[in-house]
Amino acid sequence: MTETLQPDELPHIAEEKFAFLHIDLNSFFASVEQHLNPAYRGLPLAVVPTLGDTTCCIAASYEAKAFGVKTGTQVGEAKKKCPGIILVHGGHNHYADFSRRIAEAVDLVCPVAHTPSIDEMVCQLMGRECEPPRARRIALDIKQSIYKNVGETLRCSIGMAPNRYLAKVASDMQKPDGLIGLLPSQLPRAIAHLELRDLPGVGARMEKNLAAKGITTMQQLLDLDRNGMHALFNSVWGDRMYHWLRGHQTGEDTASNNFTAGEVQKSLGHSHVLAPEHRTPEGSWAVAHKLLHKAAMRLRMEKFYCGALSVTIRYALTREQTARATRAKKHFSGINHQGWGMEARFASCNDTLSLLEVVRSIWAQAPTGELFDRPFFVGITLSRLMHENGHQRSLFADPSNRAELSNTMDKLNLKYGHATLHFAGMLPARESAPTRIAFTQIPVKYGVDYM
């Protein structure tokens, strides 16, 4: 049954003011590389995880985008579209540092209230700041502060709106270096020309589901009343989106449909596409060992214990094997593969040795045979997390002083690098599986390393 709001329960209708600024850093990773190396400025450039043709671009400069190169474009295809494109191996530490510096530059003008990702920031306006001329002045001052205090290659697009959801929408409407404001009196007609995929939370799957229900354009979506929106999404998400798109303030203005304010972290982990030299059972085990080493260290640094661990392995297939495999898929790199995974649950712990024993027991059950002898991807996830304050210590003695051993390893690894002291099993992959570029969060620096 669809809930009916009484008049005094209706969301507050925003006045002709802005309440949020959403700052979206344009081609952030590529812009950082152009800042660090002036010779790259004005040239087509793509940031890549490795230099192989089968990997994908994770960022492209606007000069490269003019040739059709974008995030997700395969490197081999990018070279065809843009001969002479500059390929740069991503520098994770640089991006985290510049994200911090940009946030500090924004803070000089207006406090950063939220950081949705490494290249996005949100400011909440208060009092007379909400007046359109003042909000616009703040946005222009933010741009100038970034230019002056961080670097001239680092541009941003800023969206201004009465709620946080629409501020994000507005930030994508003009790039690069855009500044768009959406006032309540302009809504929803000011967004009627957009595509459904321009809405945060509407991805390929959601778009397909909407099309199956007869909604293929933004105008069709906007024509629905509140009850129609609720029925379309079959949840309160539809009610919220109905109000957000009209500039209402609901108190739930997050720009993602899967985010819950105050939600406790449920898992952490690491995954890695294996380098060619590690695409063997022995090599993949060494990489899995290192991924567990990093995850266990993070678990302790973030003061958690875990009660479950899962291992995921993907195996590359030849064309003939793909025809015989029952669950073959195609990886974004073009590799045909099939996957396997298993989870184990246990008494909560956070020391590396105990967790390594769990990984070893799972690994022993991995499939073998012709279809499973070329692993190319490994993932380790720790779940059922519990903060150390809620962990009940065992009444029995710690076998082999495992907790003390892990704490001693952490002290040395924090000081000299996270791979300084480790168990022998990860030695063949000691330099593999480096910290990846983070899109959805700013990586944390533990000691001398980011993770």
C-alpha positions as CSV (number, residue, x, y, z in Angstrom):
1,M,0.0,0.0,0.0
2,T,1.3,3.5,-0.9
3,E,1.7,5.8,2.1
4,T,-0.2,9.0,1.9
5,L,1.3,12.1,3.6
6,Q,-0.9,14.5,5.5
7,P,-0.4,18.2,4.8
8,D,1.7,18.7,7.8
9,E,4.0,15.8,6.8
10,L,4.8,17.1,3.3
11,P,8.5,17.8,2.7
12,H,9.6,21.4,3.1
13,I,9.3,23.3,-0.2
14,A,12.6,25.1,-0.7
15,E,12.6,28.9,-1.1
16,E,14.2,30.5,-4.1
17,K,17.6,29.6,-2.6
18,F,20.4,27.1,-2.9
19,A,21.3,24.8,0.0
20,F,24.2,22.7,-1.4
21,L,27.2,23.0,-3.7
22,H,28.5,19.8,-5.3
23,I,32.1,20.1,-6.5
24,D,33.1,17.6,-9.2
25,L,36.8,17.7,-10.1
26,N,37.1,17.4,-13.9
27,S,39.2,14.5,-15.3
28,F,40.9,14.5,-11.9
29,F,43.5,11.8,-12.3
30,A,44.5,13.0,-15.7
31,S,44.6,16.6,-14.5
32,V,46.9,15.7,-11.6
33,E,49.3,14.1,-14.1
34,Q,49.2,17.2,-16.3
35,H,50.0,19.3,-13.2
36,L,52.9,17.1,-12.2
37,N,54.4,17.1,-15.7
38,P,53.9,20.4,-17.6
39,A,55.0,18.7,-20.8
40,Y,51.7,16.7,-20.8
41,R,49.5,19.9,-20.7
42,G,47.3,20.4,-23.7
43,L,48.0,16.9,-24.9
44,P,45.7,13.8,-25.0
45,L,46.5,11.6,-22.0
46,A,45.1,8.6,-20.3
47,V,45.8,7.1,-16.9
48,V,46.1,3.4,-16.9
49,P,46.6,0.7,-14.2
50,T,49.2,-1.1,-16.4
51,L,50.6,-0.3,-19.9
52,G,49.2,-3.4,-21.6
53,D,46.8,-3.1,-24.5
54,T,44.2,-5.3,-22.9
55,T,43.7,-3.2,-19.8
56,C,41.4,-0.2,-19.7
57,C,41.8,3.6,-19.2
58,I,40.8,4.7,-15.7
59,A,40.8,8.4,-16.6
60,A,41.3,10.5,-19.7
61,S,42.2,14.2,-20.2
62,Y,39.7,16.4,-22.0
63,E,42.1,16.4,-25.0
64,A,41.8,12.6,-25.1
65,K,38.0,12.7,-24.6
66,A,37.8,14.8,-27.8
67,F,39.0,11.6,-29.7
68,G,36.4,9.5,-28.0
69,V,38.7,8.1,-25.3
70,K,37.0,7.8,-21.9
71,T,37.0,5.9,-18.7
72,G,36.7,2.2,-19.5
73,T,38.1,2.5,-23.0
74,Q,40.5,-0.4,-23.7
75,V,44.0,0.8,-24.1
76,G,44.4,-0.9,-27.5
77,E,41.2,0.9,-28.7
78,A,42.4,4.2,-27.2
79,K,45.6,4.0,-29.3
80,K,43.5,3.5,-32.4
81,K,41.2,6.4,-31.7
82,C,44.0,8.7,-30.6
83,P,47.4,7.8,-32.1
84,G,50.1,9.2,-30.0
85,I,48.0,9.3,-26.8
86,I,50.2,9.6,-23.7
87,L,49.7,6.6,-21.3
88,V,50.6,7.2,-17.7
89,H,50.7,4.6,-15.0
90,G,48.5,5.8,-12.2
91,G,50.1,7.2,-9.0
92,H,47.7,6.4,-6.2
93,N,49.5,8.4,-3.6
94,H,49.5,11.5,-5.7
95,Y,45.7,11.4,-6.2
96,A,45.1,11.0,-2.5
97,D,47.4,13.9,-1.7
98,F,45.8,16.2,-4.3
99,S,42.3,15.3,-3.1
100,R,43.3,16.4,0.4
101,R,45.0,19.6,-0.8
102,I,41.9,20.5,-2.9
103,A,39.6,19.9,0.1
104,E,41.8,22.3,2.1
105,A,41.5,24.9,-0.6
106,V,37.7,24.5,-0.7
107,D,37.7,24.8,3.1
108,L,39.3,28.2,2.9
109,V,36.1,29.4,1.2
110,C,33.3,27.2,2.6
111,P,33.6,24.1,4.9
112,V,33.4,20.7,3.1
113,A,30.4,18.9,4.6
114,H,30.7,15.6,2.7
115,T,33.3,13.8,0.6
116,P,31.4,11.2,-1.6
117,S,34.5,10.1,-3.5
118,I,38.1,11.1,-4.1
119,D,37.1,13.6,-6.8
120,E,33.9,15.0,-5.3
121,M,33.1,17.3,-2.4
122,V,29.9,18.8,-1.1
123,C,29.4,22.1,0.8
124,Q,26.3,22.9,2.7
125,L,25.2,26.6,2.6
126,M,23.8,28.4,5.6
127,G,22.0,31.6,6.2
128,R,22.6,34.3,3.6
129,E,25.0,32.0,1.8
130,C,21.9,30.4,0.3
131,E,21.0,33.5,-1.6
132,P,21.7,32.8,-5.3
133,P,24.2,35.7,-5.9
134,R,26.1,34.9,-2.7
135,A,26.1,31.1,-3.5
136,R,27.4,31.9,-7.0
137,R,30.2,34.1,-5.5
138,I,31.2,31.2,-3.2
139,A,31.3,28.8,-6.1
140,L,33.5,31.2,-8.1
141,D,35.8,31.7,-5.1
142,I,36.1,27.9,-4.7
143,K,37.3,27.6,-8.3
144,Q,39.8,30.4,-7.7
145,S,41.1,28.9,-4.5
146,I,41.8,25.6,-6.2
147,Y,43.5,27.4,-9.0
148,K,45.6,29.5,-6.7
149,N,46.4,27.1,-3.9
150,V,46.7,23.7,-5.7
151,G,47.2,24.1,-9.5
152,E,46.0,25.7,-12.7
153,T,45.3,22.4,-14.4
154,L,42.9,21.3,-11.7
155,R,39.4,22.5,-12.8
156,C,36.1,21.6,-11.4
157,S,32.4,21.8,-12.2
158,I,30.1,23.0,-9.5
159,G,26.4,22.3,-9.2
160,M,24.1,24.5,-7.0
161,A,20.7,23.3,-5.9
162,P,18.1,23.3,-3.0
163,N,19.0,19.7,-2.2
164,R,22.1,17.5,-2.3
165,Y,20.8,15.2,-5.0
166,L,20.1,17.9,-7.5
167,A,23.4,19.6,-6.7
168,K,25.2,16.5,-8.0
169,V,22.9,16.4,-11.0
170,A,23.8,20.0,-11.8
171,S,27.5,19.4,-11.4
172,D,27.4,17.1,-14.4
173,M,25.4,19.4,-16.6
174,Q,28.3,21.5,-17.8
175,K,31.9,20.3,-18.1
176,P,34.7,21.2,-17.9
177,D,34.8,24.1,-15.5
178,G,31.1,24.5,-15.3
179,L,28.8,26.3,-12.9
180,I,25.1,25.4,-13.0
181,G,22.4,26.4,-10.5
182,L,18.9,24.8,-10.3
183,L,16.4,26.9,-8.4
184,P,13.0,25.5,-7.2
185,S,11.1,27.8,-9.6
186,Q,13.0,26.2,-12.6
187,L,12.1,22.6,-11.5
188,P,11.5,20.1,-12.8
189,R,11.5,21.6,-16.3
190,A,15.2,22.6,-16.1
191,I,16.1,18.9,-16.0
192,A,13.5,17.5,-18.4
193,H,16.1,17.4,-21.3
194,L,18.5,15.1,-19.4
195,E,18.8,11.3,-20.0
196,L,17.7,8.9,-17.3
197,R,21.3,7.8,-16.9
198,D,22.2,11.4,-15.8
199,L,20.4,10.7,-12.5
200,P,22.6,9.4,-9.7
201,G,21.4,5.9,-8.8
202,V,20.1,5.1,-12.3
203,G,22.6,2.8,-13.9
204,A,22.4,0.4,-16.8
205,R,20.3,-2.2,-14.9
206,M,18.0,0.4,-13.4
207,E,17.5,2.0,-16.9
208,K,16.6,-1.4,-18.3
209,N,14.1,-2.0,-15.5
210,L,12.5,1.4,-16.1
211,A,12.2,0.8,-19.8
212,A,10.4,-2.5,-19.1
213,K,7.9,-0.5,-17.2
214,G,7.4,2.0,-20.0
215,I,9.7,4.8,-18.8
216,T,12.4,5.6,-21.3
217,T,12.7,9.4,-21.1
218,M,13.2,12.0,-18.3
219,Q,9.9,13.7,-19.2
220,Q,8.0,10.4,-18.8
221,L,9.6,10.1,-15.3
222,L,8.7,13.6,-14.4
223,D,5.1,13.2,-15.5
224,L,4.5,10.6,-12.8
225,D,2.9,11.8,-9.5
226,R,4.3,10.7,-6.2
227,N,2.2,7.5,-6.0
228,G,3.4,6.6,-9.5
229,M,7.0,7.1,-8.6
230,H,6.6,4.9,-5.5
231,A,5.0,2.2,-7.6
232,L,7.7,2.5,-10.3
233,F,10.6,1.9,-7.9
234,N,8.5,-0.2,-5.5
235,S,10.1,1.5,-2.5
236,V,10.5,4.7,-0.6
237,W,13.3,5.5,-3.0
238,G,10.6,6.5,-5.5
239,D,8.9,8.8,-3.0
240,R,12.3,10.5,-2.3
241,M,13.2,10.9,-5.9
242,Y,9.8,12.5,-6.7
243,H,10.6,15.2,-4.1
244,W,14.3,15.6,-4.9
245,L,13.6,16.2,-8.6
246,R,11.3,19.1,-7.7
247,G,13.7,20.8,-5.4
248,H,12.1,19.7,-2.1
249,Q,14.2,19.2,1.0
250,T,13.4,15.8,2.6
251,G,16.2,15.4,5.1
252,E,17.4,12.4,3.0
253,D,19.3,14.3,0.2
254,T,22.0,11.8,-0.4
255,A,23.0,11.3,-4.0
256,S,23.0,7.5,-3.9
257,N,20.2,5.1,-3.6
258,N,22.2,2.5,-1.7
259,F,23.6,4.7,1.1
260,T,22.3,4.8,4.6
261,A,23.4,7.6,6.9
262,G,25.4,6.2,9.8
263,E,25.6,2.7,8.3
264,V,28.3,0.6,10.0
265,Q,31.1,-0.7,7.7
266,K,30.3,-4.4,6.9
267,S,33.4,-5.6,5.0
268,L,36.8,-4.7,3.7
269,G,39.2,-6.4,1.3
270,H,41.4,-6.3,-1.7
271,S,41.4,-7.8,-5.2
272,H,43.8,-7.9,-8.0
273,V,44.0,-8.8,-11.7
274,L,47.1,-11.0,-11.9
275,A,50.2,-10.0,-13.9
276,P,51.0,-12.7,-16.6
277,E,53.8,-14.1,-14.5
278,H,51.4,-14.9,-11.7
279,R,48.7,-16.5,-13.7
280,T,49.4,-20.0,-12.3
281,P,48.1,-21.8,-9.2
282,E,51.3,-21.0,-7.4
283,G,51.5,-17.4,-8.5
284,S,47.8,-16.7,-7.6
285,W,48.3,-18.2,-4.2
286,A,51.2,-15.8,-3.5
287,V,49.1,-12.9,-4.6
288,A,46.2,-14.0,-2.4
289,H,48.7,-14.3,0.4
290,K,49.7,-10.6,-0.1
291,L,46.1,-9.5,-0.4
292,L,45.3,-11.1,2.9
293,H,48.4,-9.5,4.5
294,K,47.2,-6.1,3.5
295,A,43.6,-6.7,4.5
296,A,44.5,-8.1,7.9
297,M,46.7,-5.0,8.6
298,R,43.9,-2.7,7.6
299,L,41.5,-4.7,9.8
300,R,43.7,-3.9,12.8
301,M,44.4,-0.3,11.9
302,E,40.7,0.3,11.7
303,K,40.2,-1.5,15.0
304,F,38.0,-4.3,13.7
305,Y,37.7,-8.1,14.2
306,C,36.1,-10.2,11.5
307,G,34.1,-13.4,11.7
308,A,34.0,-14.4,8.0
309,L,36.4,-14.5,5.0
310,S,35.7,-15.1,1.4
311,V,38.0,-15.9,-1.5
312,T,37.1,-15.2,-5.2
313,I,39.1,-16.6,-8.1
314,R,38.4,-16.0,-11.8
315,Y,40.0,-18.4,-14.4
316,A,40.8,-17.4,-18.0
317,L,39.4,-19.7,-20.7
318,T,40.4,-20.4,-24.3
319,R,37.7,-20.0,-27.0
320,E,37.2,-23.8,-27.0
321,Q,36.9,-23.9,-23.2
322,T,34.4,-21.1,-23.2
323,A,32.1,-23.1,-25.4
324,R,32.3,-26.0,-22.9
325,A,32.1,-23.9,-19.7
326,T,28.7,-23.7,-18.1
327,R,29.1,-20.2,-16.6
328,A,31.5,-18.4,-18.9
329,K,31.6,-14.6,-18.8
330,K,33.7,-11.9,-20.5
331,H,35.9,-9.6,-18.4
332,F,36.2,-5.9,-19.3
333,S,39.7,-6.6,-20.6
334,G,38.2,-9.0,-23.1
335,I,39.3,-12.2,-21.3
336,N,36.7,-15.0,-21.3
337,H,36.5,-16.5,-17.8
338,Q,34.6,-18.4,-15.2
339,G,34.7,-17.8,-11.5
340,W,34.7,-19.6,-8.2
341,G,34.3,-18.4,-4.7
342,M,33.8,-19.6,-1.1
343,E,33.2,-18.1,2.3
344,A,34.2,-19.5,5.7
345,R,32.9,-18.4,9.1
346,F,34.9,-18.7,12.3
347,A,35.3,-17.2,15.8
348,S,36.1,-13.5,15.3
349,C,39.8,-12.6,15.1
350,N,42.1,-10.1,13.5
351,D,45.6,-11.6,13.5
352,T,47.2,-12.4,10.2
353,L,48.2,-16.0,11.0
354,S,44.7,-17.1,12.0
355,L,43.2,-15.5,8.9
356,L,45.9,-17.0,6.7
357,E,44.9,-20.5,8.0
358,V,41.4,-19.7,6.9
359,V,42.5,-18.7,3.4
360,R,44.6,-21.8,3.1
361,S,41.7,-24.1,4.1
362,I,39.4,-22.4,1.5
363,W,42.2,-22.5,-1.2
364,A,42.5,-26.2,-0.7
365,Q,38.9,-26.6,-1.9
366,A,39.3,-24.5,-5.1
367,P,38.5,-26.5,-8.3
368,T,41.2,-28.1,-10.3
369,G,41.5,-29.4,-13.9
370,E,41.9,-28.0,-17.4
371,L,39.3,-25.3,-16.9
372,F,40.9,-24.0,-13.7
373,D,44.6,-23.9,-14.4
374,R,44.9,-20.2,-15.5
375,P,43.7,-17.9,-12.7
376,F,43.8,-14.2,-13.7
377,F,42.0,-12.6,-10.8
378,V,42.0,-13.0,-7.0
379,G,39.9,-11.3,-4.3
380,I,40.0,-11.5,-0.5
381,T,37.1,-10.1,1.5
382,L,36.8,-9.9,5.3
383,S,33.2,-9.6,6.6
384,R,31.0,-9.9,9.7
385,L,33.1,-7.0,11.1
386,M,32.9,-6.1,14.8
387,H,34.6,-3.1,16.4
388,E,37.2,-4.1,19.0
389,N,35.1,-2.4,21.7
390,G,32.4,-5.0,21.2
391,H,34.7,-8.0,20.8
392,Q,34.7,-10.5,23.6
393,R,38.1,-11.9,24.2
394,S,38.6,-15.7,24.4
395,L,39.1,-17.3,27.8
396,F,41.8,-19.5,26.3
397,A,45.4,-18.5,25.7
398,D,46.4,-17.0,22.4
399,P,48.1,-19.8,20.4
400,S,51.7,-18.9,19.5
401,N,51.1,-15.3,20.7
402,R,49.5,-14.5,17.3
403,A,48.1,-11.2,18.3
404,E,51.4,-10.0,19.7
405,L,53.2,-11.3,16.5
406,S,50.8,-9.3,14.3
407,N,51.2,-6.1,16.4
408,T,55.0,-6.4,16.2
409,M,54.8,-6.8,12.4
410,D,52.5,-3.8,12.2
411,K,54.9,-1.6,14.0
412,L,57.7,-2.4,11.6
413,N,55.5,-2.2,8.5
414,L,54.0,1.1,9.5
415,K,57.5,2.6,9.9
416,Y,59.2,1.1,6.8
417,G,56.4,0.0,4.4
418,H,53.6,-2.6,4.6
419,A,55.6,-5.3,2.9
420,T,58.7,-5.0,5.1
421,L,57.9,-7.9,7.3
422,H,55.6,-10.7,6.1
423,F,55.2,-14.5,6.0
424,A,57.2,-16.3,3.4
425,G,54.2,-17.4,1.3
426,M,53.8,-13.9,-0.3
427,L,57.4,-13.5,-1.2
428,P,57.0,-14.3,-4.9
429,A,54.3,-11.6,-5.1
430,R,55.9,-9.1,-2.6
431,E,55.9,-6.3,-5.2
432,S,52.5,-7.3,-6.8
433,A,49.0,-6.1,-6.0
434,P,50.0,-2.5,-5.2
435,T,47.3,-0.2,-3.8
436,R,44.8,0.6,-6.5
437,I,43.4,4.0,-7.4
438,A,40.3,4.6,-5.3
439,F,37.2,6.0,-7.0
440,T,34.7,5.8,-4.2
441,Q,36.8,6.7,-1.2
442,I,39.9,8.6,-0.3
443,P,42.6,6.0,0.6
444,V,43.9,6.1,4.2
445,K,47.6,6.5,4.9
446,Y,48.9,4.0,7.4
447,G,52.5,4.8,8.4
448,V,54.4,5.5,5.1
449,D,51.9,3.7,2.8
450,Y,48.4,4.4,1.5
451,M,46.0,1.4,1.6
